[in-house]
Every structure is written in structure tokens, then in C-alpha cells.
Amino acid sequence: MGIYGVVSNAARGHVVTTILIAMVAMLLTAVSYGRMARIYPSAGSAYTYVGHEIHPMAGYVVGWSMLMDYMLNPIICVIWSSAAAQNILPQVPYAAWVLAFVILLTGLNLLGVQASSRVNALLALGMGIVVVVFLGYAIRYIALVARPTGYAWLVPFYDPARFNAHLVLHGTSLAVLTYIGFDGISTMSEEVENPRRNIMLATVLTCLAIGLLSAVEVYVAQLSWPAAVPFPENIVDTAYVQVALRVGGHFLFQLLNATLLIANLGSGIAAQFGASRLLYGMGRANALPRGFFGAVSVRNNIPRNNVVLLGLITLGGSFLLTYEKGAELLNFGAFIAFIGVNAAAFIHYKFRSREKVHFPAAIPLAGIAICTFIWFNLSRNAKLLGAVWIIVGLLVYLLMRGRRAADSTIEDAF
């Protein structure tokens, strides 16, 4: 729902189509994640798979790209939440909301406040109820007001008057944000019964459920607000709640706006926490300066330096980026990881493993091809900025490796 308006304007409608194309790429990648989780059950992550199966340098590039994702996630969450908060109190400036939410995210992470699994389950239940309520209002609006007939029911999938293949693929490169996070399932191998079967099943079913539910949500939204009337720039980030206003009035508008606001803040808190831990791990491994990034608070074991640094990055990024540009950059890093995992699965199961699996080459190669094709349809600026980020990461890697070599030489001398 959060990315809906941006994708709709970018793809001239056709949001359903972008969601479904992205789902194919993610399902293929999910299979590769599930297969690699069998091989590395205790350290399931893209940079582990790529580093072991391809090359440590390639694994570092994937890990560095994932770090960019973690850093951008709270930025786009703050951007969206600030726009949503202005829907509630428009008299409060955007900058004030940004500052308030950055302080909230950073403060909670400095205190070590994390939602329990029970709280998360209750939030998920509440959000699920809101989705059902929205769908009920939307179906009633479509039946009584919009009243599409004939081919109008298929226009959200393909509108011959507005279809442009390049724009649809560009929209797909944005719509992948819908699925970001499914890969985290591969890190849970040690907590799952029969992980060789269930990690694969859970990853694939998660992508399938996300894709189908999202397709239904955007399908009814497109029938309610036809793409021939694009979203104005000032409401494009929160376009879905504008659809809610049309189909259900101010009650549904405020309900959905508040629900998505809470969801984005929760996601931002978790992403900032994950990024601080990832920086801590890289610092502890001497991939980043250990004195700063590898330090933790004695009182609550929180990597305080990293949390504060990420808070400052989130604050600056929320003013420098738009929601669309932040999402594109995030997807740039995600695609690097997805392509890398598919490549690792191909190399392992095609050339190294004695375990027989179905289509050991076809599935990962198809995943590489589709992910690469979508990746190329990111905007030029996103690819340039992403390339700069990777170059910076390689320079950091070479600098830290040179420092370790120098330290080793000094130790040998003594």
C-alpha cells in the first residue's frame, strides 16, 4: 500500500502487472534462498552464501549492498510516516515530523525497546482486519459507484491506451519493495523443525502470499481510482489512503492512514536496529573500524555509536531523498543480493553438490535473468548512486585489509 502511488504513476497504472512480474522473480529467488539455507543452516544470509560459493570479495559486495538496504529502510519509513502524519495534522511542518520520528526511532533503539512476538502478532492481526475492512468498502464502491463493465475489469492488468513496456518494467523495479524482507526467513534455520524442507516452503509461500494479497489490494484500488487520473505530486506517497478516502470517506481514510503510519514506524525501528547490528558485526570482524563500530554500551549491550550514526543518516536522508528515490536505491542493493544468491545456488547445485534437486540450473539462471532485467530498469540516478556506494565499499574493504596486513607485519616483527 505504501508504494502504490509511486508505482502507479511510474507504470501508468498497471500496478497489478508490476506486482505479478516481481512475484515471478521473487519466487525463483526464494527457491534459491531455501536451497542455500540447507547448506548453511547456522548462518543464513546472502553474503554468507555468495562469500562461500563464489568469492569472499563478492560476498563482501553483497553484504555492503545489504547494508545500504538497512540504512535506506528507516529513511523511506520516516519519509512516508511524515507525509502520513501531515494527513492528520497538516499544520505541523514536514520537517518537524521528520525530526520527531527520527528522535523516536533512535531513542527507542538506544533504550533497546523491541516489540515482542506477541505484540507483533497482535499488530499483524489488527492490520489484517483493516485490510479486510478496506476491501469491503472498496468492493461496495466498485459495485455501486464505479460499476466497471466489460474490458474495464481487465484494465488494471493491461490498458492498451496507456501501456508502455519500459515504464511497466521501471514500475516493477519499484514494486519489488513490496517483497523486501522475505529473505530473512533463511536466517531462522536453527529455530525451525525440519529446516531442509520448511525454510524453502516458508520462503516460497511468503512470496506467494505477499504477491497475491498485494495484487488484490492494488486491483481494487485501480478500479476505484483509474490510472487515467494520475495522483498529484503532493499526495503520491500516500496515494493509497487517498483511495481509501474515495471509497470509504474520512473514517476509512483516518483508519488506514493510522494503520500504515504504525506499520512504517515499526518497520523503521526494526530496520535501524538491524542496521546497527550489521554495522556492529562488520566492526567486530574488522571490516569497519572496530573502535567505533564494534563498541557496545556496557549498560544494555546496544551498539550506541551505530544507532546514533544511523539516526543522523536517517535525518539527512529524509530531507535529501524522495520516497521514490529511496525505494529505488533500496531495491538496487536488494537486487545485488538476489542475483548473488541465485548465482551461488547455481554454482553449488550444478557443479558441487551431490544432492539432487529439481532444475538445479534452470531455476537460479531464470532468477538471475529476470532479476538482472528488472535491475536494469531502475532509474539511471539510482544505478549511478548505487555504483558509487559499491565503489566506496570496495575502497573500505581494501583499506581495512591493508590495515590488517600492516598490523600483522608489525606483530611478526616483534
N, C-alpha and C positions, 0 to 999 in steps of 0.2 A: 504493500500500500504506500509506503514512503517514497518509493522510486517511481510511482505510477506516472505522475505528471511529466517528469523529465523524459521518461521513455516514450510517452505518448507524443510529445512534441517532436522528439528526435526522429521517431519512426513514422510520423504522420498517422497516428493511430497504431494499428497492428501490434498492440501490446501483447495480446494473446499469442500471436505468432512468435514474437521475440522470446516470450517465456517458454514456449514449447521447443523452439530451436535450442535455447540454452539448456533445457532439460535433457535433450539428447546428449549434448557434450558432457553435462554433469553426471549422467547415468553411466556413460562409458568411463569417466574418470573415477566414479565411485567404485566400479568394479576393480580398477587398478589399485585404489586405496585399500579395498578389502583384501585383495590378494597379497599386497605388500605387508599388511598387518599380520598375516600368517607367518611371515619370515622374521619380522622384528616386533614381536608382541610386547616387549617391555619398553620400547622407545619409539612408539608410532608417531612419526611426523615426516613431512615431505623432505626436510633437509637430511634426516637420517637415511631415508630410502635412497635419495639421489647421491648422497655422500658415499654410501657403501657400495652402491651398484654401478655408479658412473665414475665419479671422482670427487675427492674432498672439496676441491675448488668449486665444482658445480653445486655440491651440497651447500657450501657457504653462500653462493649466489642465491639459491632458493631460500635459505634462511634469512638472508638480508632482505629479499623481496617480501617475505612474510612479515618481517619487522616493519616495513613500510605499511603493510595492511593494518597491523595492530595500531600503528600510530595514526593512521588516517581514519580508522573506525570511530574513535571518540570525536574527531573533528566533525565528520559528517553528522554524527548524532547530535552534537551541540548546535550545528547549523540548523538541522531540522527542528530540534526542540525549541530553539529560539524563535523560529518562524511560527511554530505551533502556539507558543506562549503569547505571541503577539495577536493571534486569533482570539485569545481570551482577554488580554489587556493590551489593546493596540496603542494606548497612550504611553506605555513604557517603551523606551527606545530599544532597538535590536541589540545595540552594544551592551546595554545594561543586562539584558537576558543572557547574552554570551558570557559576560563576566560572572554572573550569578551561577550559571550552570557549570562553568569550568571550576569555580571555587567549590561547588557541591561535589562534583566528581572527584576532584583532587583531595578534598577534605575527607570524604568517606574512605578513599583508598589509603590515605595516611593513617586513618584510625583502624584500618583493617576490617571494615564493615563489608561483609559479603552476604548475599541472600542465601538462606538455607535451601535445600532441595524441596522442603515442604512449601516454603514461600514461593519458590519458582513454580511449583506445581499449581498453587492457587492462582498465581498471576496468569499462568497459561490457561487455566480453566476460565478465568474471568474474561480474558481476551478472546477465547473461543466462543463464549456466549455473545460477546459484542459482534463478532463476525457473523454469527447466526442471525442476530437482530438486524444487522445491516443488510444481509441477503434477503431477509423477509421484507424489509422496506423497499429494497431495490426491485424485487420481483413484483411487488404490488404496483410500484411506479411504472415499470415497463408494461405491465398488463393494462393499467388504467389510463396512463398518460402518454408514454412514448409510443406504445402499440405498433411495434415494427411488424412489417409484413413481407412475405416472400424472401427475396435475397437479402433484405436488411438484417436478417438473423445471422448471416454469414459475413457481413461487412467487417466485424472486428477481426476476423481471420484474414480476409483479403478484400481490399477495396480497390477495384481496378482504376478508379479515378485518382487515387492518391498513392498507389503502391510504387515504391522505388526500392529496388533490391539493396542498393548500397546503404540507404537510410535505415532499412529494416535491420541489416546486419550491424550497423552502428548502434541502433537501439538494442540489439541483442547483446552487444558488448557492455552496455549499461545494465541490462536486465539480469545479467549474471549475478549482480549484487544480491538478488533475491535468494540465491542458494549459498552465499558465503557462510561458512561455519560448519557445513556437513562433514568436512574433512576431520573435524575434531573428534568424531566418533572413533577414528583409528587409534587414538591415544588411550582408549579405555580397555585394551585387550586384557589387562591383568584383573579387571573387575567383572568381566563377563563370563558367564558359563558357555562352554564350547565356543571360544573366540574364533576358531578357524572357520566356523560356519556363521556365527551370529554377527560378527563385525561386518562381514560382507553384506549379509542380509539387512542389517540395520542401516548401513550407509546407503544402499541402493533404495530401500523403501523410504528413507527420509527424503532423498532427492525426488522420488516419485510423488510422495505426498505433498511436498512443497510445490512441485510443478503443477500438479492437478488442482490443488486448492487455490494457488495463485492465479491459474488460468480462469477458474470460475469467478474469482473476485474481480479480475480486470475485465472479464467478458461482460458481466452485468454492469460494470461501471461504464464501459464503452457504449453499451446500448442506451444507458441513461444520459450520457453526455457524448454525443457523436464527435468523432475526431475532426469533422469539418469545422468545428468551432474550437480552435486550439486554446489552451489555457494561457491567460495573460501572464507576463513575466513575474508580476508581483505575487501571484498565488501558485506558480507552477510547482514549487517544492511541496506544498501541502494540498495539491490538487485533489487527492482522494477525499479529504474531508470536505472539499467544496462539492464533490459529487454527493456526499452524504447530506449536505445542506439541501441540495436539489431534491433528493428522493425522500428525505425524512424530516426536513425542517431543522430548526435550531436545536431541538433535543438531540437528534442523531448527530448533528454537527459537533456539538459540545462533547457528547459521549465518545465518539470516535477520535476526536482531537485529543481528549484527555488520555484515552487508552494508548494511542500511538505516542503521545508525549512520554508516558510512563515507560513504554516499551523501549523507546530510543534512549532514555536516560539509563535504564537498566543495562542496555547493550553497551552504552558508552562507559559505564562504571566497570563492567566486566572486561571490555577491551583495553581500557587503561591499566587495569590490574594485570591482564595477560601480557601487555607490552612491557610493563615494569619488570615482570618476572623473566621475560625473554631477554631483556637487557641485562638483568642480573646474571642469568645463565651464561650469556656471552662474556660478561665481565669476569665471572668466576673461571671461565675457560681461557681467559686471556685473549679472547678475540676482540675485546674492547678494553680500555684502561681499567685494570682491576680496582685501583684505589677509589675510583668514583663509582663505576657501575657495579662492582662486586661488593659494595658495602651494604650492610643492613642495620636497621635500628635495633639496638640491644633490647629495648623495651618490648616491642611487639613483632620483631623479626620481619619488618617491612623494608623493602629497598627504597628508603625515603628519597635519596637523591634522584632515583629514576622516576618516581612518582611526581616529584616537583618539576623535573625537567619535562616530562610528558604533559604536565599541566600547562607549562609555558608554551610548548609546541602547539597544544590544542587551542590555546588562547590566540596565538598568532595565526594559526591555520584557519581558524573560524572567520577571520577578517580577510585573509588573503585568497581563500578559495570559495567557490560556489559549491552547492551540494552536488551538482552535476560533475564538476571538475574533480572534486574529492572522490566521488564514486568511480570515475574513470581511472584515476591513479590507483585506487584500491584494487580495482579489477586488473590493472596492469600487473601488479605483484601477484595477485591470485592466479592469473593465467600462467605466469612463470612457474609457479609451484605445480599447477595442474599438468602442464606439459612435461615438467620434470618427473613427476610421479608416473605418468603414462610411459615415459621413456625408460624409467627404472623397471617397471613391470615388464615391458617388452624385453629388455636385456636379460632380466633374471629368468623369466619363464620360457623364453625362446632358446636361450643359449646355456644357462647354468643349472637350472632346476631339473631334478629327476621327477618331480611331481607333475603329473599330467593334469592340465586344466583345459577347459573348452576355449578354443580360439586364442591361443597364447600370443599370437602376433596380431591377429585382425582387430581385436578389441582395443588394445593400447595404441596401435597405429591409427585406428579411426579416431580415438580420443585425441591423439597428438594433432591429427589433421584438422579436426573440427575446432579444437581449442586455438590452434595457431591461426586458422582462418578468421575466427572471431576476434582474436587478439589484434590482428592486422587492421581491423575495422574500428579500433579505438581512435580517438582523435589524434592528430599529429602532435599537438602540445602534450597530451598525456604520454605518448610514446617517447617524446624528447625528454620530458621531466623524469620519466621512469628510467630512461637510459642514463641520465645524469646521476640518479640515485644509485644505480648499479655500479657505475664508474667510481663514485665516492666509496662505495662498499669495498670494491676491489683495492682501492688505494689504502683503505683502513686495514684490510687483510694483509697486504704486502708490508705495510708499516709495522703491524703487530708481529708478523712473522720475522721481519728483520730484527725487531727489538728482542724477540725470544732467542734468535740466533746469537745476537750480541751478548745477551746475558749468559747464554750457555758457554760462549767463548771465554768470558771473564771468569766463570766458575771453574772451567777447565784449567785456566792459567794459575788459579790458586790451589 
